[in-house]
Structures are given as C-alpha cells and as structure tokens.
C-alpha cells in the first residue's frame, strides 16, 4: 500500500463528489448520441464515404449510452438489436463487404468531434463543482 499525503495550509481535507462527475459523463454521452443520430437522419441511400442513410431507424434506435464500471466513463455505440436480424449491419457499414458494399463514414467519431468542446467544458465545470475543500 502506498500512502501519499500533501499538506496545504488552511485546507484540512478535500471532498470529491463522484456523483457530479458521473452525471456530466452521462449528459455528455447523451449529447454525442443525439449528434450521431442527427448525422444518420438523412432519408436517402448513402453513397460510399458518406454517413449512412436512414431507412428503418433500427440503427438510430440502437445507439445507446452505457456508463462504465464506477461511472468513470461512458460508452456510446450502436448495439445489436432484434430489429437487425442475424447480422450486425453497423459493422458492415463501417468496414464494407467483399460483395460490394463500400464502407461509410464513421458517424460516431464525427459526432464526438463535433461536440468535443462542449462536452469538455461541461466535464471541467462539473469537476470544479465535484471538488470541495474543507
């Protein structure tokens, strides 16, 4: 066991409210989910290299925000649902197939890039609120 202590004059202890940070991660995940759904909302057959189009809405509905263990992170990704049948087609859209389906643009990465500054600011603010000196 390693015990590290740092003494700062006037501060006896620092309290950390983990709930505040967990909430910020969940809200940030919801922002990315909403942006990714917006990116694939076009009701058209998408050409190769563009974002996937919206045909039945199964892929859009499959995008979920799952908090990680302890709440220190969240995963935002499309999960396989019963609507998709036996094949997980978001994977086919990202990689393509040998039968001619060309890969599409990664809408999840683009959604995170679009909202990164907003999420980073919200997490910083919640971290400031989560740390309290006594």
N, CA, C and O atoms as CSV, one atom per row, in Angstrom:
chain,resi,resn,atom,element,x,y,z
A,1,UNK,N,N,0.843,-1.171,0.000
A,1,UNK,CA,C,0.000,0.000,0.000
A,1,UNK,C,C,0.892,1.239,0.000
A,1,UNK,O,O,1.903,1.296,0.700
A,2,UNK,N,N,0.501,2.213,-0.788
A,2,UNK,CA,C,1.227,3.471,-0.853
A,2,UNK,C,C,0.360,4.544,-0.230
A,2,UNK,O,O,-0.805,4.698,-0.596
A,3,UNK,N,N,0.913,5.275,0.697
A,3,UNK,CA,C,0.190,6.340,1.371
A,3,UNK,C,C,0.879,7.658,1.052
A,3,UNK,O,O,2.026,7.874,1.443
A,4,UNK,N,N,0.186,8.533,0.349
A,4,UNK,CA,C,0.745,9.825,-0.022
A,4,UNK,C,C,-0.086,10.905,0.646
A,4,UNK,O,O,-1.312,10.914,0.541
A,5,UNK,N,N,0.580,11.798,1.322
A,5,UNK,CA,C,-0.120,12.901,1.983
A,5,UNK,C,C,0.514,14.210,1.555
A,5,UNK,O,O,1.737,14.336,1.489
A,6,UNK,N,N,-0.330,15.170,1.270
A,6,UNK,CA,C,0.122,16.510,0.910
A,6,UNK,C,C,-0.587,17.482,1.839
A,6,UNK,O,O,-1.816,17.493,1.912
A,7,UNK,N,N,0.171,18.282,2.536
A,7,UNK,CA,C,-0.410,19.268,3.444
A,7,UNK,C,C,-0.455,20.632,2.777
A,7,UNK,O,O,0.545,21.107,2.240
A,8,UNK,N,N,-1.628,21.255,2.815
A,8,UNK,CA,C,-1.822,22.602,2.282
A,8,UNK,C,C,-2.383,23.440,3.415
A,8,UNK,O,O,-3.389,23.076,4.024
A,9,UNK,N,N,-1.744,24.546,3.696
A,9,UNK,CA,C,-2.184,25.401,4.801
A,9,UNK,C,C,-3.626,25.868,4.584
A,9,UNK,O,O,-3.976,26.356,3.509
A,10,UNK,N,N,-4.444,25.714,5.604
A,10,UNK,CA,C,-5.816,26.192,5.556
A,10,UNK,C,C,-6.816,25.174,5.030
A,10,UNK,O,O,-8.023,25.397,5.117
A,11,UNK,N,N,-6.335,24.058,4.485
A,11,UNK,CA,C,-7.244,23.031,3.968
A,11,UNK,C,C,-6.975,21.736,4.727
A,11,UNK,O,O,-5.873,21.189,4.679
A,12,UNK,N,N,-7.992,21.261,5.424
A,12,UNK,CA,C,-7.847,20.027,6.189
A,12,UNK,C,C,-8.052,18.795,5.320
A,12,UNK,O,O,-7.334,17.804,5.454
A,13,UNK,N,N,-9.025,18.861,4.437
A,13,UNK,CA,C,-9.299,17.726,3.549
A,13,UNK,C,C,-10.036,18.212,2.305
A,13,UNK,O,O,-10.639,19.286,2.303
A,14,UNK,N,N,-9.978,17.416,1.266
A,14,UNK,CA,C,-10.676,17.723,0.012
A,14,UNK,C,C,-11.726,16.644,-0.203
A,14,UNK,O,O,-11.419,15.452,-0.194
A,15,UNK,N,N,-12.943,17.067,-0.392
A,15,UNK,CA,C,-14.044,16.136,-0.656
A,15,UNK,C,C,-14.296,16.082,-2.157
A,15,UNK,O,O,-14.274,17.104,-2.842
A,16,UNK,N,N,-14.533,14.889,-2.648
A,16,UNK,CA,C,-14.804,14.700,-4.066
A,16,UNK,C,C,-16.162,14.052,-4.226
A,16,UNK,O,O,-16.384,12.937,-3.754
A,17,UNK,N,N,-17.077,14.751,-4.893
A,17,UNK,CA,C,-18.421,14.249,-5.137
A,17,UNK,C,C,-18.437,13.538,-6.490
A,17,UNK,O,O,-18.584,14.175,-7.533
A,18,UNK,N,N,-18.288,12.235,-6.463
A,18,UNK,CA,C,-18.214,11.442,-7.691
A,18,UNK,C,C,-19.518,11.501,-8.488
A,18,UNK,O,O,-19.504,11.384,-9.713
A,19,UNK,N,N,-20.618,11.679,-7.811
A,19,UNK,CA,C,-21.931,11.724,-8.465
A,19,UNK,C,C,-22.011,12.867,-9.483
A,19,UNK,O,O,-22.610,12.726,-10.549
A,20,UNK,N,N,-21.402,13.986,-9.135
A,20,UNK,CA,C,-21.387,15.157,-10.029
A,20,UNK,C,C,-20.683,14.832,-11.346
A,20,UNK,O,O,-21.160,15.196,-12.421
A,21,UNK,N,N,-19.552,14.148,-11.251
A,21,UNK,CA,C,-18.786,13.790,-12.446
A,21,UNK,C,C,-19.501,12.720,-13.271
A,21,UNK,O,O,-19.505,12.786,-14.500
A,22,UNK,N,N,-20.102,11.740,-12.605
A,22,UNK,CA,C,-20.869,10.701,-13.309
A,22,UNK,C,C,-21.992,11.325,-14.130
A,22,UNK,O,O,-22.240,10.940,-15.272
A,23,UNK,N,N,-22.656,12.289,-13.525
A,23,UNK,CA,C,-23.751,12.969,-14.201
A,23,UNK,C,C,-23.253,13.690,-15.448
A,23,UNK,O,O,-23.909,13.660,-16.489
A,24,UNK,N,N,-22.101,14.333,-15.346
A,24,UNK,CA,C,-21.537,15.039,-16.507
A,24,UNK,C,C,-21.190,14.071,-17.629
A,24,UNK,O,O,-21.409,14.378,-18.800
A,25,UNK,N,N,-20.651,12.905,-17.285
A,25,UNK,CA,C,-20.336,11.910,-18.318
A,25,UNK,C,C,-21.602,11.417,-19.012
A,25,UNK,O,O,-21.632,11.277,-20.234
A,26,UNK,N,N,-22.652,11.152,-18.225
A,26,UNK,CA,C,-23.910,10.685,-18.827
A,26,UNK,C,C,-24.520,11.745,-19.733
A,26,UNK,O,O,-25.015,11.431,-20.815
A,27,UNK,N,N,-24.485,13.008,-19.291
A,27,UNK,CA,C,-25.029,14.087,-20.116
A,27,UNK,C,C,-24.200,14.277,-21.379
A,27,UNK,O,O,-24.752,14.523,-22.451
A,28,UNK,N,N,-22.881,14.166,-21.263
A,28,UNK,CA,C,-22.010,14.250,-22.437
A,28,UNK,C,C,-22.281,13.115,-23.407
A,28,UNK,O,O,-22.285,13.322,-24.621
A,29,UNK,N,N,-22.507,11.922,-22.887
A,29,UNK,CA,C,-22.849,10.784,-23.730
A,29,UNK,C,C,-24.157,10.992,-24.462
A,29,UNK,O,O,-24.289,10.615,-25.626
A,30,UNK,N,N,-25.131,11.595,-23.780
A,30,UNK,CA,C,-26.423,11.867,-24.416
A,30,UNK,C,C,-26.271,12.890,-25.538
A,30,UNK,O,O,-26.967,12.806,-26.550
A,31,UNK,N,N,-25.367,13.857,-25.369
A,31,UNK,CA,C,-25.125,14.858,-26.410
A,31,UNK,C,C,-24.527,14.189,-27.649
A,31,UNK,O,O,-24.925,14.492,-28.774
A,32,UNK,N,N,-23.572,13.280,-27.442
A,32,UNK,CA,C,-22.956,12.574,-28.569
A,32,UNK,C,C,-23.967,11.658,-29.246
A,32,UNK,O,O,-23.996,11.567,-30.473
A,33,UNK,N,N,-24.802,10.974,-28.454
A,33,UNK,CA,C,-25.839,10.107,-29.030
A,33,UNK,C,C,-26.785,10.912,-29.916
A,33,UNK,O,O,-27.114,10.488,-31.024
A,34,UNK,N,N,-27.218,12.061,-29.432
A,34,UNK,CA,C,-28.131,12.899,-30.200
A,34,UNK,C,C,-27.479,13.381,-31.495
A,34,UNK,O,O,-28.115,13.385,-32.549
A,35,UNK,N,N,-26.215,13.785,-31.415
A,35,UNK,CA,C,-25.500,14.257,-32.606
A,35,UNK,C,C,-25.297,13.116,-33.605
A,35,UNK,O,O,-25.449,13.321,-34.809
A,36,UNK,N,N,-24.958,11.925,-33.124
A,36,UNK,CA,C,-24.758,10.799,-34.050
A,36,UNK,C,C,-26.071,10.421,-34.733
A,36,UNK,O,O,-26.073,10.082,-35.916
A,37,UNK,N,N,-27.172,10.475,-34.013
A,37,UNK,CA,C,-28.472,10.195,-34.622
A,37,UNK,C,C,-28.821,11.250,-35.665
A,37,UNK,O,O,-29.422,10.936,-36.692
A,38,UNK,N,N,-28.445,12.503,-35.403
A,38,UNK,CA,C,-28.698,13.572,-36.365
A,38,UNK,C,C,-27.892,13.347,-37.643
A,38,UNK,O,O,-28.378,13.604,-38.744
A,39,UNK,N,N,-26.661,12.868,-37.491
A,39,UNK,CA,C,-25.801,12.662,-38.659
A,39,UNK,C,C,-26.321,11.565,-39.595
A,39,UNK,O,O,-26.080,11.612,-40.801
A,40,UNK,N,N,-27.029,10.587,-39.044
A,40,UNK,CA,C,-27.537,9.497,-39.892
A,40,UNK,C,C,-29.030,9.623,-40.167
A,40,UNK,O,O,-29.668,8.647,-40.559
A,41,UNK,N,N,-29.592,10.805,-39.968
A,41,UNK,CA,C,-31.031,11.012,-40.124
A,41,UNK,C,C,-31.456,11.272,-41.564
A,41,UNK,O,O,-32.652,11.388,-41.832
A,42,UNK,N,N,-30.519,11.368,-42.491
A,42,UNK,CA,C,-30.878,11.649,-43.881
A,42,UNK,C,C,-31.621,10.454,-44.483
A,42,UNK,O,O,-31.112,9.334,-44.467
A,43,UNK,N,N,-32.808,10.689,-45.006
A,43,UNK,CA,C,-33.608,9.605,-45.591
A,43,UNK,C,C,-33.241,9.405,-47.050
A,43,UNK,O,O,-34.001,9.738,-47.959
A,44,UNK,N,N,-32.064,8.855,-47.242
A,44,UNK,CA,C,-31.580,8.601,-48.598
A,44,UNK,C,C,-30.591,7.455,-48.547
A,44,UNK,O,O,-30.015,7.164,-47.499
A,45,UNK,N,N,-30.397,6.807,-49.686
A,45,UNK,CA,C,-29.375,5.775,-49.773
A,45,UNK,C,C,-28.040,6.491,-49.846
A,45,UNK,O,O,-27.814,7.328,-50.719
A,46,UNK,N,N,-27.164,6.152,-48.920
A,46,UNK,CA,C,-25.900,6.890,-48.825
A,46,UNK,C,C,-24.859,6.308,-49.770
A,46,UNK,O,O,-24.723,5.089,-49.877
A,47,UNK,N,N,-24.128,7.174,-50.449
A,47,UNK,CA,C,-23.016,6.693,-51.271
A,47,UNK,C,C,-21.819,6.356,-50.383
A,47,UNK,O,O,-21.760,6.768,-49.225
A,48,UNK,N,N,-20.874,5.611,-50.932
A,48,UNK,CA,C,-19.672,5.233,-50.193
A,48,UNK,C,C,-18.938,6.485,-49.736
A,48,UNK,O,O,-18.851,7.469,-50.470
A,49,UNK,N,N,-18.410,6.437,-48.513
A,49,UNK,CA,C,-17.669,7.560,-47.982
A,49,UNK,C,C,-18.517,8.627,-47.308
A,49,UNK,O,O,-17.967,9.578,-46.753
A,50,UNK,N,N,-19.845,8.499,-47.339
A,50,UNK,CA,C,-20.741,9.439,-46.672
A,50,UNK,C,C,-21.329,8.762,-45.430
A,50,UNK,O,O,-21.110,7.572,-45.200
A,51,UNK,N,N,-22.065,9.520,-44.647
A,51,UNK,CA,C,-22.710,8.925,-43.482
A,51,UNK,C,C,-23.820,7.996,-43.932
A,51,UNK,O,O,-24.444,8.243,-44.964
A,52,UNK,N,N,-24.087,6.917,-43.173
A,52,UNK,CA,C,-25.178,6.013,-43.539
A,52,UNK,C,C,-26.514,6.745,-43.570
A,52,UNK,O,O,-26.719,7.710,-42.833
A,53,UNK,N,N,-27.414,6.283,-44.421
A,53,UNK,CA,C,-28.742,6.875,-44.519
A,53,UNK,C,C,-29.712,6.231,-43.548
A,53,UNK,O,O,-29.397,5.222,-42.918
A,54,UNK,N,N,-30.879,6.811,-43.433
A,54,UNK,CA,C,-31.921,6.377,-42.510
A,54,UNK,C,C,-32.978,5.646,-43.311
A,54,UNK,O,O,-33.693,6.261,-44.102
A,55,UNK,N,N,-33.086,4.347,-43.118
A,55,UNK,CA,C,-34.112,3.602,-43.842
A,55,UNK,C,C,-35.221,3.150,-42.898
A,55,UNK,O,O,-36.373,3.556,-43.054
A,56,UNK,N,N,-34.880,2.314,-41.922
A,56,UNK,CA,C,-35.898,1.826,-40.996
A,56,UNK,C,C,-35.783,2.466,-39.612
A,56,UNK,O,O,-36.729,2.405,-38.827
A,57,UNK,N,N,-34.653,3.069,-39.307
A,57,UNK,CA,C,-34.438,3.673,-37.997
A,57,UNK,C,C,-33.875,2.716,-36.966
A,57,UNK,O,O,-33.655,3.105,-35.819
A,58,UNK,N,N,-33.636,1.461,-37.356
A,58,UNK,CA,C,-33.127,0.470,-36.401
A,58,UNK,C,C,-31.747,0.851,-35.880
A,58,UNK,O,O,-31.475,0.702,-34.688
A,59,UNK,N,N,-30.881,1.335,-36.748
A,59,UNK,CA,C,-29.540,1.690,-36.302
A,59,UNK,C,C,-29.587,2.921,-35.402
A,59,UNK,O,O,-28.869,2.981,-34.405
A,60,UNK,N,N,-30.398,3.875,-35.730
A,60,UNK,CA,C,-30.524,5.080,-34.921
A,60,UNK,C,C,-31.021,4.735,-33.511
A,60,UNK,O,O,-30.503,5.253,-32.522
A,61,UNK,N,N,-32.013,3.871,-33.430
A,61,UNK,CA,C,-32.544,3.466,-32.130
A,61,UNK,C,C,-31.573,2.586,-31.350
A,61,UNK,O,O,-31.676,2.491,-30.127
A,62,UNK,N,N,-30.633,1.942,-32.038
A,62,UNK,CA,C,-29.703,1.040,-31.358
A,62,UNK,C,C,-28.544,1.775,-30.691
A,62,UNK,O,O,-27.779,1.159,-29.949
A,63,UNK,N,N,-28.395,3.068,-30.937
A,63,UNK,CA,C,-27.300,3.837,-30.328
A,63,UNK,C,C,-27.668,4.124,-28.877
A,63,UNK,O,O,-28.654,4.804,-28.590
A,64,UNK,N,N,-26.858,3.593,-27.975
A,64,UNK,CA,C,-27.130,3.703,-26.545
A,64,UNK,C,C,-25.937,4.304,-25.820
A,64,UNK,O,O,-24.804,4.245,-26.298
A,65,UNK,N,N,-26.213,4.881,-24.662
A,65,UNK,CA,C,-25.183,5.388,-23.760
A,65,UNK,C,C,-25.141,4.439,-22.569
A,65,UNK,O,O,-26.130,4.299,-21.848
A,66,UNK,N,N,-24.003,3.788,-22.361
A,66,UNK,CA,C,-23.847,2.855,-21.242
A,66,UNK,C,C,-22.740,3.361,-20.329
A,66,UNK,O,O,-21.607,3.526,-20.781
A,67,UNK,N,N,-23.039,3.616,-19.040
A,67,UNK,CA,C,-21.988,4.050,-18.122
A,67,UNK,C,C,-21.041,2.897,-17.814
A,67,UNK,O,O,-21.458,1.743,-17.714
A,68,UNK,N,N,-19.768,3.225,-17.667
A,68,UNK,CA,C,-18.768,2.219,-17.336
A,68,UNK,C,C,-18.797,1.887,-15.861
A,68,UNK,O,O,-19.517,2.516,-15.085
A,69,UNK,N,N,-18.014,0.897,-15.477
A,69,UNK,CA,C,-17.983,0.493,-14.076
A,69,UNK,C,C,-17.457,1.643,-13.228
A,69,UNK,O,O,-16.416,2.223,-13.538
A,70,UNK,N,N,-18.157,1.963,-12.185
A,70,UNK,CA,C,-17.780,3.062,-11.318
A,70,UNK,C,C,-18.182,4.418,-11.852
A,70,UNK,O,O,-18.044,5.418,-11.148
A,71,UNK,N,N,-18.677,4.482,-13.077
A,71,UNK,CA,C,-19.130,5.748,-13.640
A,71,UNK,C,C,-18.026,6.650,-14.140
A,71,UNK,O,O,-18.274,7.825,-14.411
A,72,UNK,N,N,-16.801,6.134,-14.272
A,72,UNK,CA,C,-15.676,6.948,-14.700
A,72,UNK,C,C,-15.613,7.181,-16.191
A,72,UNK,O,O,-14.743,7.915,-16.659
A,73,UNK,N,N,-16.509,6.579,-16.949
A,73,UNK,CA,C,-16.558,6.759,-18.390
A,73,UNK,C,C,-17.915,6.289,-18.902
A,73,UNK,O,O,-18.664,5.636,-18.176
A,74,UNK,N,N,-18.225,6.616,-20.132
A,74,UNK,CA,C,-19.424,6.094,-20.783
A,74,UNK,C,C,-19.051,5.571,-22.164
A,74,UNK,O,O,-18.092,6.033,-22.781
A,75,UNK,N,N,-19.820,4.609,-22.631
A,75,UNK,CA,C,-19.681,4.091,-23.994
A,75,UNK,C,C,-20.909,4.536,-24.768
A,75,UNK,O,O,-22.039,4.398,-24.299
A,76,UNK,N,N,-20.675,5.069,-25.956
A,76,UNK,CA,C,-21.779,5.444,-26.835
A,76,UNK,C,C,-21.552,4.679,-28.124
A,76,UNK,O,O,-20.571,4.931,-28.824
A,77,UNK,N,N,-22.428,3.760,-28.448
A,77,UNK,CA,C,-22.233,2.958,-29.645
A,77,UNK,C,C,-23.534,2.288,-30.054
A,77,UNK,O,O,-24.450,2.144,-29.243
A,78,UNK,N,N,-23.613,1.877,-31.322
A,78,UNK,CA,C,-24.791,1.101,-31.731
A,78,UNK,C,C,-24.654,-0.340,-31.239
A,78,UNK,O,O,-23.618,-0.973,-31.436
A,79,UNK,N,N,-25.685,-0.841,-30.611
A,79,UNK,CA,C,-25.717,-2.218,-30.125
A,79,UNK,C,C,-26.626,-3.037,-31.030
A,79,UNK,O,O,-27.542,-2.498,-31.652
A,80,UNK,N,N,-26.373,-4.324,-31.100
A,80,UNK,CA,C,-27.205,-5.210,-31.926
A,80,UNK,C,C,-28.559,-5.374,-31.260
A,80,UNK,O,O,-28.646,-5.635,-30.061
A,81,UNK,N,N,-29.614,-5.217,-32.050
A,81,UNK,CA,C,-30.971,-5.391,-31.546
A,81,UNK,C,C,-31.673,-6.462,-32.361
A,81,UNK,O,O,-31.161,-6.902,-33.390
A,82,UNK,N,N,-32.836,-6.878,-31.907
A,82,UNK,CA,C,-33.605,-7.900,-32.631
A,82,UNK,C,C,-34.107,-7.376,-33.976
A,82,UNK,O,O,-34.376,-8.165,-34.882
A,83,UNK,N,N,-34.237,-6.055,-34.117
A,83,UNK,CA,C,-34.676,-5.467,-35.388
A,83,UNK,C,C,-33.673,-5.714,-36.511
A,83,UNK,O,O,-34.046,-5.706,-37.684
A,84,UNK,N,N,-32.421,-5.930,-36.169
A,84,UNK,CA,C,-31.363,-6.070,-37.168
A,84,UNK,C,C,-31.256,-7.474,-37.740
A,84,UNK,O,O,-30.505,-7.700,-38.689
A,85,UNK,N,N,-31.986,-8.409,-37.181
A,85,UNK,CA,C,-31.890,-9.774,-37.672
A,85,UNK,C,C,-30.611,-10.428,-37.178
A,85,UNK,O,O,-30.128,-10.126,-36.087
A,86,UNK,N,N,-30.061,-11.336,-37.999
A,86,UNK,CA,C,-28.876,-12.067,-37.543
A,86,UNK,C,C,-27.568,-11.314,-37.784
A,86,UNK,O,O,-26.553,-11.644,-37.171
A,87,UNK,N,N,-27.571,-10.318,-38.658
A,87,UNK,CA,C,-26.347,-9.585,-38.977
A,87,UNK,C,C,-26.325,-8.221,-38.292
A,87,UNK,O,O,-27.339,-7.527,-38.213
A,88,UNK,N,N,-25.149,-7.863,-37.804
A,88,UNK,CA,C,-24.958,-6.556,-37.167
A,88,UNK,C,C,-24.511,-5.585,-38.235
A,88,UNK,O,O,-23.313,-5.415,-38.457
A,89,UNK,N,N,-25.475,-4.933,-38.913
A,89,UNK,CA,C,-25.129,-4.141,-40.083
A,89,UNK,C,C,-24.379,-2.850,-39.821
A,89,UNK,O,O,-23.767,-2.340,-40.759
A,90,UNK,N,N,-24.375,-2.267,-38.606
A,90,UNK,CA,C,-23.482,-1.120,-38.415
A,90,UNK,C,C,-22.014,-1.496,-38.668
A,90,UNK,O,O,-21.233,-0.670,-39.141
A,91,UNK,N,N,-21.647,-2.727,-38.356
A,91,UNK,CA,C,-20.275,-3.176,-38.621
A,91,UNK,C,C,-20.023,-3.258,-40.127
A,91,UNK,O,O,-18.949,-2.876,-40.591
A,92,UNK,N,N,-20.991,-3.747,-40.892
A,92,UNK,CA,C,-20.834,-3.817,-42.351
A,92,UNK,C,C,-20.709,-2.427,-42.954
A,92,UNK,O,O,-19.963,-2.221,-43.911
A,93,UNK,N,N,-21.441,-1.476,-42.392
A,93,UNK,CA,C,-21.368,-0.114,-42.908
A,93,UNK,C,C,-20.015,0.539,-42.632
A,93,UNK,O,O,-19.551,1.362,-43.420
A,94,UNK,N,N,-19.392,0.180,-41.535
A,94,UNK,CA,C,-18.103,0.784,-41.194
A,94,UNK,C,C,-16.947,0.150,-41.980
A,94,UNK,O,O,-15.991,0.839,-42.335
A,95,UNK,N,N,-17.032,-1.147,-42.249
A,95,UNK,CA,C,-15.917,-1.857,-42.870
A,95,UNK,C,C,-16.161,-2.195,-44.333
A,95,UNK,O,O,-15.214,-2.303,-45.113
A,96,UNK,N,N,-17.420,-2.360,-44.709
A,96,UNK,CA,C,-17.732,-2.796,-46.060
A,96,UNK,C,C,-17.769,-4.319,-46.131
A,96,UNK,O,O,-17.521,-5.000,-45.135
A,97,UNK,N,N,-18.079,-4.849,-47.312
A,97,UNK,CA,C,-18.109,-6.294,-47.506
A,97,UNK,C,C,-17.402,-6.653,-48.803
A,97,UNK,O,O,-17.117,-5.793,-49.637
A,98,UNK,N,N,-17.126,-7.941,-48.951
A,98,UNK,CA,C,-16.499,-8.407,-50.192
A,98,UNK,C,C,-17.481,-8.408,-51.353
A,98,UNK,O,O,-17.080,-8.460,-52.515
A,99,UNK,N,N,-18.764,-8.349,-51.036
A,99,UNK,CA,C,-19.788,-8.406,-52.089
A,99,UNK,C,C,-20.106,-7.037,-52.677
A,99,UNK,O,O,-21.046,-6.911,-53.462
A,100,UNK,N,N,-19.354,-6.025,-52.320
A,100,UNK,CA,C,-19.540,-4.746,-52.980
A,100,UNK,C,C,-20.029,-3.600,-52.123
A,100,UNK,O,O,-20.041,-2.463,-52.595
A,101,UNK,N,N,-20.436,-3.843,-50.878
A,101,UNK,CA,C,-20.851,-2.743,-50.026
A,101,UNK,C,C,-19.607,-1.972,-49.600
A,101,UNK,O,O,-18.737,-2.513,-48.917
A,102,UNK,N,N,-19.528,-0.738,-49.997
A,102,UNK,CA,C,-18.372,0.095,-49.669
A,102,UNK,C,C,-18.542,0.700,-48.279
A,102,UNK,O,O,-19.668,0.967,-47.858
A,103,UNK,N,N,-17.439,0.921,-47.558
A,103,UNK,CA,C,-17.552,1.488,-46.204
A,103,UNK,C,C,-18.118,2.902,-46.211
A,103,UNK,O,O,-17.911,3.672,-47.149
A,104,UNK,N,N,-18.829,3.215,-45.154
A,104,UNK,CA,C,-19.395,4.539,-44.970
A,104,UNK,C,C,-18.544,5.313,-43.967
A,104,UNK,O,O,-17.690,4.745,-43.287
A,105,UNK,N,N,-18.790,6.588,-43.891
A,105,UNK,CA,C,-18.077,7.461,-42.968
A,105,UNK,C,C,-18.490,7.127,-41.528
A,105,UNK,O,O,-19.654,6.813,-41.280
A,106,UNK,N,N,-17.560,7.191,-40.592
A,106,UNK,CA,C,-17.840,6.841,-39.205
A,106,UNK,C,C,-18.570,7.990,-38.510
A,106,UNK,O,O,-17.961,8.997,-38.149
A,107,UNK,N,N,-19.862,7.829,-38.332
A,107,UNK,CA,C,-20.691,8.885,-37.762
A,107,UNK,C,C,-20.473,9.052,-36.264
A,107,UNK,O,O,-20.698,10.141,-35.736
A,108,UNK,N,N,-20.043,8.010,-35.566
A,108,UNK,CA,C,-19.808,8.112,-34.129
A,108,UNK,C,C,-18.593,8.995,-33.830
A,108,UNK,O,O,-18.632,9.834,-32.931
A,109,UNK,N,N,-17.525,8.797,-34.588
A,109,UNK,CA,C,-16.320,9.617,-34.402
A,109,UNK,C,C,-16.611,11.067,-34.754
A,109,UNK,O,O,-16.170,11.980,-34.056
A,110,UNK,N,N,-17.346,11.281,-35.826
A,110,UNK,CA,C,-17.684,12.643,-36.240
A,110,UNK,C,C,-18.575,13.331,-35.209
A,110,UNK,O,O,-18.415,14.525,-34.953
A,111,UNK,N,N,-19.504,12.596,-34.620
A,111,UNK,CA,C,-20.380,13.171,-33.595
A,111,UNK,C,C,-19.560,13.615,-32.388
A,111,UNK,O,O,-19.800,14.687,-31.832
A,112,UNK,N,N,-18.598,12.797,-31.984
A,112,UNK,CA,C,-17.733,13.174,-30.865
A,112,UNK,C,C,-16.884,14.385,-31.218
A,112,UNK,O,O,-16.724,15.289,-30.397
A,113,UNK,N,N,-16.342,14.413,-32.422
A,113,UNK,CA,C,-15.543,15.567,-32.852
A,113,UNK,C,C,-16.372,16.850,-32.879
A,113,UNK,O,O,-15.887,17.915,-32.495
A,114,UNK,N,N,-17.618,16.747,-33.333
A,114,UNK,CA,C,-18.494,17.922,-33.408
A,114,UNK,C,C,-18.811,18.499,-32.027
A,114,UNK,O,O,-18.938,19.715,-31.882
A,115,UNK,N,N,-18.938,17.656,-31.034
A,115,UNK,CA,C,-19.388,18.088,-29.710
A,115,UNK,C,C,-18.283,18.059,-28.651
A,115,UNK,O,O,-18.565,18.246,-27.467
A,116,UNK,N,N,-17.045,17.830,-29.054
A,116,UNK,CA,C,-15.959,17.650,-28.105
A,116,UNK,C,C,-15.748,18.873,-27.201
A,116,UNK,O,O,-15.591,18.713,-25.991
A,117,UNK,N,N,-15.741,20.057,-27.750
A,117,UNK,CA,C,-15.507,21.265,-26.951
A,117,UNK,C,C,-16.617,21.466,-25.918
A,117,UNK,O,O,-16.346,21.817,-24.769
A,118,UNK,N,N,-17.853,21.245,-26.325
A,118,UNK,CA,C,-18.992,21.403,-25.422
A,118,UNK,C,C,-18.921,20.399,-24.263
A,118,UNK,O,O,-19.168,20.755,-23.111
A,119,UNK,N,N,-18.586,19.162,-24.575
A,119,UNK,CA,C,-18.513,18.122,-23.555
A,119,UNK,C,C,-17.344,18.381,-22.612
A,119,UNK,O,O,-17.478,18.239,-21.396
A,120,UNK,N,N,-16.211,18.757,-23.168
A,120,UNK,CA,C,-15.025,19.027,-22.360
A,120,UNK,C,C,-15.300,20.167,-21.367
A,120,UNK,O,O,-14.897,20.085,-20.207
A,121,UNK,N,N,-15.977,21.218,-21.815
A,121,UNK,CA,C,-16.310,22.338,-20.931
A,121,UNK,C,C,-17.260,21.898,-19.815
A,121,UNK,O,O,-17.109,22.322,-18.669
A,122,UNK,N,N,-18.230,21.056,-20.142
A,122,UNK,CA,C,-19.183,20.580,-19.134
A,122,UNK,C,C,-18.493,19.693,-18.104
A,122,UNK,O,O,-18.804,19.772,-16.916
A,123,UNK,N,N,-17.565,18.854,-18.542
A,123,UNK,CA,C,-16.855,17.978,-17.606
A,123,UNK,C,C,-15.931,18.804,-16.713
A,123,UNK,O,O,-15.828,18.533,-15.516
A,124,UNK,N,N,-15.269,19.794,-17.269
A,124,UNK,CA,C,-14.416,20.669,-16.443
A,124,UNK,C,C,-15.238,21.391,-15.374
A,124,UNK,O,O,-14.833,21.473,-14.215
A,125,UNK,N,N,-16.382,21.907,-15.775
A,125,UNK,CA,C,-17.245,22.614,-14.820
A,125,UNK,C,C,-17.724,21.670,-13.722
A,125,UNK,O,O,-17.743,22.049,-12.551
A,126,UNK,N,N,-18.108,20.459,-14.079
A,126,UNK,CA,C,-18.583,19.513,-13.071
A,126,UNK,C,C,-17.438,19.055,-12.170
A,126,UNK,O,O,-17.655,18.782,-10.990
A,127,UNK,N,N,-16.234,18.970,-12.708
A,127,UNK,CA,C,-15.086,18.607,-11.890
A,127,UNK,C,C,-14.806,19.705,-10.858
A,127,UNK,O,O,-14.481,19.412,-9.708
A,128,UNK,N,N,-14.935,20.960,-11.272
A,128,UNK,CA,C,-14.774,22.071,-10.324
A,128,UNK,C,C,-15.827,21.994,-9.208
A,128,UNK,O,O,-15.533,22.244,-8.038
A,129,UNK,N,N,-17.049,21.643,-9.596
A,129,UNK,CA,C,-18.125,21.530,-8.605
A,129,UNK,C,C,-17.947,20.298,-7.715
A,129,UNK,O,O,-18.361,20.302,-6.556
A,130,UNK,N,N,-17.335,19.253,-8.257
A,130,UNK,CA,C,-17.182,18.000,-7.517
A,130,UNK,C,C,-16.093,18.093,-6.438
A,130,UNK,O,O,-16.161,17.394,-5.427
A,131,UNK,N,N,-15.097,18.951,-6.652
A,131,UNK,CA,C,-14.021,19.115,-5.665
A,131,UNK,C,C,-14.390,20.217,-4.681
A,131,UNK,O,O,-14.675,21.349,-5.072
A,132,UNK,N,N,-14.380,19.870,-3.409
A,132,UNK,CA,C,-14.707,20.834,-2.377
A,132,UNK,C,C,-13.639,20.785,-1.287
A,132,UNK,O,O,-13.354,19.718,-0.742
A,133,UNK,N,N,-13.066,21.906,-0.977
A,133,UNK,CA,C,-12.050,21.978,0.080
A,133,UNK,C,C,-12.713,22.314,1.402
A,133,UNK,O,O,-13.605,23.158,1.471
A,134,UNK,N,N,-12.266,21.645,2.440
A,134,UNK,CA,C,-12.766,21.928,3.812
A,134,UNK,C,C,-11.626,22.364,4.684
A,134,UNK,O,O,-11.825,22.648,5.865
